[in-house]
Amino acid sequence: MGRCLPSLNALKAFEAAARHESFTRAAAELHVTQGAVSHQVKGLEDSLGLKLFRRERQRLAITEAGRSYLEVVRDAFDRLAAGTERLLERENRGVLTVTTSPNFAAKWLVHRLGGFAAAHPGIDMRVSASLHHVDFAREDIDLAIRHGDGTWPGLAVTRLCEEELFPVCSPRLLAGREGLRTPGDLARQTLFYVNNRDEWRAWLEAAGVAGVDVSRGPVFNQASMAIDAAVDGQEGVALARTTLAAHDLLTGRLVRPFELALKVPYAYWIVCPKATAARPKIATFRDWLLAEAAADARGLSKLAGLPQTLGPTQNQA
């Protein structure tokens, strides 16, 4: 059986009028006209079949029935306010659900989460690795880290970092007389590809290198796999994006044998609904992401001079 409840506007008008003992002051508080307050209270009285106020010598007086009902209404409002505050506190601190691509999760995010958890013990992090672009209106996701051009209408979007594409390899491939010295030396190395061979063709063309056979070498469907193959010290070189290679470069597991880099059209972006962008747990995580990316940029700039940058190529998601 459905509840028989007065309108919320009528209850707000009644409570304010009873507290002020004035329709005029209640109207000022609620930012409506005096007539609107009077109309709401009259409608409430009609629905209850009771008089809640009476006029005495140019002043508004609450009746005994009104005084009794006021206690009920105030208690309900207090409970509603307290419940809302608890809900928002839990929402603002509690669980934070983040979605991102498998590549970003594996090569950038996962190994840093311990530091975030230690700094923010009140936030319970949940990470979903998927190429699916979440529908915030339908799915229980607080924030996404997306790869693209940053055009997602209706959402709050923040660029995580600038990106380039460049070769990476194990440090041991630089050692010895047969080590990598020039881009031409790639002819005697295995190249690791992501999805197709186009990016290596573009890089070799930009480097002015001929004679490298791009028809051989494994093709991976995830950039993280190509990078890990290079990290593991296999006799091969991968092309990697700045973000996905940063941790391995900073820890010395990977090196850049050449400074030449290509521009890429896409980058990683922090995305969430505009309505929730300022929630403390979301703002805290966004600020942490940006601080981590900035620290990477500073560290990478110390490893080598700024690389030469050429025209755009395709993306590795």
KABELVEN-V117745 format. One record per residue. N is the residue number from 1. RES is the residue in three letters. PHI is phi as a letter, one per 40 degrees, with the letter a starting at -180 (NA if undefined). NEAR is the number of other ideal C-beta (glycine too) atoms within 8 Angstrom. Layout:
n res phi near
N RES PHI NEAR
N RES PHI NEAR
This chain:
n res phi near
1 MET NA 1
2 GLY c 3
3 ARG c 3
4 CYS b 3
5 LEU b 4
6 PRO c 8
7 SER c 9
8 LEU c 6
9 ASN c 7
10 ALA c 13
11 LEU c 13
12 LYS c 10
13 ALA c 16
14 PHE c 16
15 GLU c 12
16 ALA c 13
17 ALA c 15
18 ALA c 13
19 ARG c 7
20 HIS c 9
21 GLU f 9
22 SER a 9
23 PHE c 11
24 THR c 7
25 ARG c 9
26 ALA c 14
27 ALA c 12
28 ALA c 7
29 GLU c 8
30 LEU c 10
31 HIS f 4
32 VAL b 7
33 THR c 6
34 GLN c 8
35 GLY c 6
36 ALA c 10
37 VAL c 16
38 SER d 9
39 HIS c 8
40 GLN c 14
41 VAL c 15
42 LYS c 8
43 GLY c 10
44 LEU c 15
45 GLU c 12
46 ASP c 7
47 SER c 8
48 LEU c 9
49 GLY g 5
50 LEU b 9
51 LYS c 8
52 LEU c 14
53 PHE b 13
54 ARG a 7
55 ARG c 8
56 GLU b 6
57 ARG f 4
58 GLN g 3
59 ARG b 8
60 LEU c 11
61 ALA b 9
62 ILE c 10
63 THR c 11
64 GLU c 5
65 ALA c 9
66 GLY c 14
67 ARG c 10
68 SER c 8
69 TYR c 12
70 LEU c 12
71 GLU c 8
72 VAL c 8
73 VAL c 11
74 ARG c 9
75 ASP c 8
76 ALA c 9
77 PHE c 10
78 ASP c 8
79 ARG c 8
80 LEU c 8
81 ALA c 8
82 ALA c 8
83 GLY c 8
84 THR c 8
85 GLU c 8
86 ARG c 8
87 LEU c 8
88 LEU c 8
89 GLU c 8
90 ARG c 8
91 GLU c 9
92 ASN c 9
93 ARG b 9
94 GLY e 10
95 VAL c 6
96 LEU b 13
97 THR b 11
98 VAL b 14
99 THR b 13
100 THR a 13
101 SER c 12
102 PRO d 10
103 ASN c 12
104 PHE c 14
105 ALA c 12
106 ALA c 10
107 LYS c 13
108 TRP b 11
109 LEU c 11
110 VAL d 8
111 HIS c 6
112 ARG c 9
113 LEU c 10
114 GLY c 7
115 GLY c 7
116 PHE c 12
117 ALA c 10
118 ALA c 7
119 ALA c 6
120 HIS b 9
121 PRO c 5
122 GLY c 5
123 ILE b 14
124 ASP c 6
125 MET c 9
126 ARG b 8
127 VAL b 12
128 SER b 9
129 ALA c 9
130 SER a 9
131 LEU c 6
132 HIS c 5
133 HIS c 6
134 VAL c 9
135 ASP c 6
136 PHE c 10
137 ALA c 5
138 ARG b 4
139 GLU b 7
140 ASP c 3
141 ILE b 11
142 ASP c 10
143 LEU a 14
144 ALA b 13
145 ILE b 15
146 ARG b 11
147 HIS b 10
148 GLY i 9
149 ASP c 5
150 GLY g 8
151 THR c 5
152 TRP b 10
153 PRO d 4
154 GLY g 5
155 LEU b 10
156 ALA c 8
157 VAL b 9
158 THR b 9
159 ARG c 10
160 LEU c 12
161 CYS a 12
162 GLU c 7
163 GLU b 11
164 GLU b 12
165 LEU b 15
166 PHE a 16
167 PRO c 12
168 VAL b 16
169 CYS a 15
170 SER c 12
171 PRO d 9
172 ARG c 6
173 LEU c 12
174 LEU c 9
175 ALA c 6
176 GLY g 4
177 ARG c 3
178 GLU c 4
179 GLY c 9
180 LEU c 12
181 ARG b 4
182 THR b 6
183 PRO d 10
184 GLY c 8
185 ASP c 10
186 LEU c 13
187 ALA c 8
188 ARG b 5
189 GLN b 12
190 THR c 10
191 LEU c 13
192 PHE b 14
193 TYR b 14
194 VAL b 14
195 ASN g 7
196 ASN a 7
197 ARG b 9
198 ASP c 8
199 GLU c 15
200 TRP c 11
201 ARG d 9
202 ALA c 11
203 TRP c 15
204 LEU c 13
205 GLU c 8
206 ALA c 10
207 ALA c 9
208 GLY g 6
209 VAL b 10
210 ALA b 5
211 GLY g 6
212 VAL c 10
213 ASP c 6
214 VAL c 10
215 SER c 4
216 ARG b 6
217 GLY h 9
218 PRO c 7
219 VAL b 9
220 PHE b 12
221 ASN c 6
222 GLN b 9
223 ALA c 14
224 SER c 11
225 MET c 9
226 ALA c 15
227 ILE c 16
228 ASP c 8
229 ALA c 13
230 ALA c 16
231 VAL c 10
232 ASP c 7
233 GLY g 5
234 GLN c 8
235 GLU c 5
236 GLY a 12
237 VAL b 15
238 ALA b 14
239 LEU c 15
240 ALA b 16
241 ARG c 11
242 THR d 13
243 THR c 15
244 LEU c 14
245 ALA c 14
246 ALA d 12
247 HIS c 10
248 ASP c 12
249 LEU c 14
250 LEU c 10
251 THR c 6
252 GLY g 7
253 ARG c 7
254 LEU b 15
255 VAL b 10
256 ARG c 12
257 PRO c 10
258 PHE b 10
259 GLU c 9
260 LEU d 12
261 ALA b 11
262 LEU b 16
263 LYS c 11
264 VAL b 13
265 PRO c 8
266 TYR b 9
267 ALA a 13
268 TYR c 12
269 TRP b 14
270 ILE c 14
271 VAL b 12
272 CYS a 14
273 PRO c 10
274 LYS c 8
275 ALA c 4
276 THR b 9
277 ALA c 11
278 ALA c 5
279 ARG d 10
280 PRO d 7
281 LYS c 13
282 ILE c 14
283 ALA c 10
284 THR c 10
285 PHE c 13
286 ARG c 13
287 ASP c 8
288 TRP c 11
289 LEU d 11
290 LEU c 11
291 ALA c 8
292 GLU c 9
293 ALA c 11
294 ALA c 9
295 ALA c 8
296 ASP d 13
297 ALA c 10
298 ARG c 8
299 GLY c 10
300 LEU c 12
301 SER c 7
302 LYS c 5
303 LEU c 8
304 ALA a 6
305 GLY c 4
306 LEU c 3
307 PRO c 11
308 GLN c 6
309 THR b 7
310 LEU b 8
311 GLY c 6
312 PRO c 6
313 THR b 12
314 GLN c 8
315 ASN b 7
316 GLN b 13
317 ALA c 8
